[in-house]
């Protein structure tokens, strides 16, 4: 098994702001991001579970 997590940047739309909220990046600009996570079976080459959630 392998686990990977990352952040995904989305386009800044009102709908995505409602779902995922806003966060600041290094330049103090507000962006829309989500946290993603995947559990992967490396032996059989398939995803066992995944998640896409707001940062907070």
C-alpha positions as CSV (number, residue, x, y, z in Angstrom):
1,X,0.0,0.0,0.0
2,X,1.0,3.6,-0.6
3,X,-0.6,6.8,0.6
4,X,-0.2,10.2,-1.0
5,X,-1.7,13.5,0.0
6,X,-1.5,16.9,-1.7
7,X,-3.3,20.1,-2.2
8,X,-5.2,21.0,-5.3
9,X,-5.7,24.6,-6.6
10,X,-9.1,25.3,-8.1
11,X,-10.4,28.2,-10.2
12,X,-11.8,31.0,-8.0
13,X,-15.5,30.8,-8.4
14,X,-18.3,31.5,-5.9
15,X,-19.4,27.9,-6.0
16,X,-16.0,26.5,-5.2
17,X,-15.4,29.2,-2.4
18,X,-18.6,27.9,-0.7
19,X,-17.5,24.3,-0.9
20,X,-13.8,24.6,-0.1
21,X,-13.4,28.0,1.3
22,X,-10.5,30.4,0.7
23,X,-6.9,30.4,1.9
24,X,-3.9,32.7,1.4
25,X,-0.9,31.7,-0.6
26,X,2.7,33.0,-0.1
27,X,1.9,36.3,-1.8
28,X,-1.2,37.0,0.4
29,X,-3.5,36.4,-2.5
30,X,-6.7,34.4,-1.7
31,X,-7.0,31.1,-3.5
32,X,-9.3,28.1,-3.4
33,X,-7.6,24.9,-2.4
34,X,-8.7,21.4,-1.3
35,X,-6.8,18.6,0.3
36,X,-6.7,15.3,-1.5
37,X,-5.6,11.9,-0.3
38,X,-5.3,8.5,-2.1
39,X,-4.5,5.0,-0.7
40,X,-3.1,2.9,-3.6
41,X,-2.5,-0.8,-3.9
42,X,0.9,-0.8,-5.6
43,X,1.0,-4.6,-6.1
44,X,-2.3,-4.8,-8.0
45,X,-2.3,-1.2,-9.4
46,X,-5.6,0.2,-8.2
47,X,-6.9,2.8,-5.8
48,X,-8.4,1.5,-2.6
49,X,-9.7,4.8,-1.3
50,X,-9.6,8.5,-2.0
51,X,-10.7,11.8,-0.4
52,X,-11.2,15.4,-1.5
53,X,-11.9,17.7,1.4
54,X,-11.7,21.4,2.4
55,X,-8.4,22.4,4.2
56,X,-10.0,23.2,7.5
